[in-house]
């Protein structure tokens, strides 16, 4: 990948906005339908500078009925693209390259947004462009986690929804030329995790500023935790560990080591919190079962995270040692 180029940032610093909402998807048809319905219902009356928007869904080789279902039902703003299964980084790049808008909005296909979502992003971007005299910024909306499929937008904001991530593609808007100049997503991230935060490191090096936009709310749906999910969650952590090292090899800094938890302090921390591994999926199963049966799957998931974090950090160290010449 070539070095990021700042001269691609367009001017003037204000002006009409045409959004391209890029949505990668893989086997998520039921919640994707809700995602697209919410995007079709956008109210732009509070953002007269917005000329319009398109929704670019990139199907990442889904094996369910996603493609057929979207082709059968009319979504006026939808453009459907296809690729062989190559991961979210590749899918987002495909969407950005095909986009017709001058501002890209990234959301995931399990996010259901409020009616004023795009208008809020537009107002925040325009204010910052005018104030700074350039487009070196992106807006970061609010993400509220929910397992309520019937009414995802009924979920209240919780302390656990707070995120300190710099560039997480669950809900961001950014100038398209700035994004192209940064080099887009690194397609070596083919497994779970880190591709958005790695791009964020390159944006940070360009001096790109995070602008929080709490009015641009998206409700991130995920199914309630069940014990049957544990093998897949463990596999996901191992994938995340492998991708963490791809991230670190590209940006070998203390900041990235802290982000991916590749320090002896983190290794010790999760050893202590799990009592040296005594608290694991097997030993905690009875308590997790009780919590799920009592309608508290969220607490069960938080408890399991102790075990999952230990797995991830141990896997990072093991993979790093394996790769050491």
N, C-alpha and C positions, 0 to 999 in steps of 0.2 A: 504494500500500500504506500502511495506517495504521501509526502508531507501535506498537512492541511494547508489550504490557501485562503487567506482572509479576503483577498481582492474579489472573490466571487460574491461578497455580500452586496445585495442590490440596494439602490437608492432610487427615488427619495425614501425617507425613513417613515413616511406615512403613506396613505393612499388606499385604494380599494383592496379588499381581501377576498380571495377565492380559496376556500378550504378544500383540501383533499384529505379525507379521513381514511387512513390506511389501517385495515383490520386483517391481520393474519389469522387463519383459522385451521383447525385440524380436528375433525370428528366432534364438533360441539354444536350440532344443528339445533337442538331444543333451545338453548340459551342464546345462540346466535340469532334466532328469530326475534327474541325480545330485544337484543342489541340493535338489530336493524330497524325494528318498529320504533324504538326510541329515537334513533337518528332521523328517521323520516318525519318525526313529530317536532323537529326543531323550530323554535320561534326566534326569528332574526330581527324582529321589530325593534329591539333595543340596541341593535348594532347596524345602523344604516350604512356603514362603510363596507359591510360584507355583501359582495356581489352574488354570492351563492356558494354551493358546496356540492361535492360528490363524495360518494362512499366507495372506496376501492377495497373490495374484499379479495384477499389472495388466499385461495384454497391450497393448502400445503399437502396435497396428495391425500385428501380425506378418503376413508374407505366406507364411510356411512353414506347417507342420502343427501349430503350437503349440496353437491353440485346440482343434482336433479331438482331438488326442492327450490333452490334459488332461481333456477332457470324457469321453473313452472310459475312462480309467483312474481308479480310485478312489484319491484321497489324502484320508484322513479329516480332516485339518486344513485342507484347501485351500478357499479361496474365490477364484473366478476372476472378475475384472472386465475390462472391455474399454473401449478408447478408440481414436479415430482417432489416427494417428501424430502425436504432438505433443511428444515428447521426454521425458527422464527426470524433469525437474522436474514437469511436468504429471502424469505417471504416479504419482509418489510422493505428490503432493497428493491425487490421487484415492484412493489407498490409505489415507492417513491419515484422510481425511474419512469413509471407509466403515468404518474399523476399529472393532471392538468392545472392544478391550483398552485398558487404562489406561497401558500402556507400549508404545512403538513401537520395533521393531528394524528398521533398514535394512540390507539386504544386496543385492548384485547377483546377477543370475540365473546368473552363472558362478562363484559361490562355493560351495564344499562345506565344511560345518562339522563339527566334532567332536561327539560325543554329549553332552558336557557344556556345549555352547555357551550355551544359554539359561540353564542353572543358574548358570553363571559370571557372566553379565551380571546376573542377579537378585541374587546374593550381593553383588556389588560395589555395585550401586545401593542396596540396603537399608543396607549399612554406611555409605555416604556420606550418605544421607538422615538416618539417625539421628544421625550425628556432627555434621552441619551444621545440622540443624533445619529444612531446607527441601529442595525437590527441584530446586534450581538446579544441576544437573549432568547429564552424560551419560557413559556408559561407552564406551570405545573399545577394541575387541578387536584381536587380532593378525591380520595378513593375510600369508600366505605365497604368493608367486607360484610357479606351476608350469605346465609344459606337458605333464605326465604325465596324459593323459586317463583311462587305465585305472585308475591308482591315485594320484589327486591328493594324498591325505593322506599319501603316502609321502615327499613332498618335505621335506627338512630346511630349517630356518630359515637364511637367508643375510643377510649384512650389507646387501645391496641391498634386503631386505624392510623395513628400518627406515624408518618414516615420521614426519615432523615435522608433518604436517598437523594442524590443530586440529579440524576437523569434516569427515571424509571418509566418505561414506555407504556405503562398502564393508562396514562392520562397526561400527555404533554402536547404542546403546539409549538412549532418552530418554523422559521423561514426556510423555504425549500432550497434556495441557493446556498444558504449557510450550511444546511445539512449536506448538500452535495459537496461543498468545499471541504467539509470535515472528513470525507472519505467513506461515509455511510457505515453500515454495520460490517464487522469482520465476520465473514462466512465460515471461518474456522470454528466458530461457536455453533456446532451442529446439535449439541445435546443441551440439557436443561441448565439455564442460568448464565448470568453475567454479561451477555452481549450488549445489553443496553447501558450498563454501568461502565463498560469498557469504552463505548462511544462517548459516554459522558466525560471520561478522563480526557479524551481528545478535544471535546468542546471546551472543557475547562482551560486547557492549554491555549485555546484561541481567545480566552477572555470572555467567554459567553456566560451571561448572568442568569441565574435562576430567578424567576418571578413567580411567586406563589399566587394562585388564583383559586381561592376557596369556593367561589361561586360556581365554578365548573365542576360539578359533582358527578361522579360515576360510582355506581354500586357494583362491586366486584362479587359476582356469585360463584360459590363453590358448593358442592354437595356436603351435607353434614358428615362429620367424621364417623367412620365405621371401622371396626377392627380389621375388616377384610382389606382395607386400604393400606395397611402397614407394609406389606412387601413392596408395593409400588412406591410408597413414600421413602423407604430405605434405598431402593434403586435410584430414585430421584436425587437423594443426597449424594450418592456415589458419583452420579453424573455431574452434579454441581461441583463436586470436589475436582473432577478432571478439568472442567471448564474454568474453575478458579485458577488452576495453574497456567492455563492458556492466557488468562488475564494477567497473571503476575509475570510470566515470561515476557510479555509485551510491555508491561509497566512495572519494572522491578523497584518499586518505591515502598517506603514504610507505610505510606497512606494506603496503598493497595493491599499490603500484607495485613493491615488492621481490618480493612474491609472484608477480606476473604477469611479472616481469622487464622492466618498462617503464622502464628507466633507460639512460643512455648507457654506464654501466659494463657492463651486461649485453650491450649491442650490441657494445661493443669486445671483451668477453671471447669471445663466440662468433665474432667475426671473427678474432681471434688463434688460437683453438683449431682453426679450420677453414682456417687459412692464407689468410684473405681469400676463402674460398669455394672454394679449390682442392680441399679435401677435401669431396666431395659424393657423392651417390648414384651418379653415373656413374663418377667416378674411383675410388671405393672398391669398385665392384662386383666386381672380381676378388678382392680380399681378402675381401669378404663371402661370396663364393661358396666360397672355400677353407674359411672358418670353418664354414659350414653343412655342407659335405661332410664335414668332420672331426667332426661332431657337436657343434659349439659355437655353436648359433644364438643363445644368450644373449649371448655376447661380440660376435657380429655385430650384434645389436640395440643393445648399448651403444655400439659404434663409430658406428653410424648415428645415434644420438641427438645426436652433435655437429652433424651436418647438420640434423637436425630442429629442434633448439633454435635454430639460426641462422635457419631459415625462420620459426619462430614469432615470434621477437623482431623480425625485420625486418618481418613482416606486421603486428605491433602498431603499430610506428612508421608504416608506410605507411598503415594504416587511420586512425590518429590524425590524420595530416596531411591525409588525404582528407576527414575530418569537420570539420576546422578551418574556420570561416567565413572 
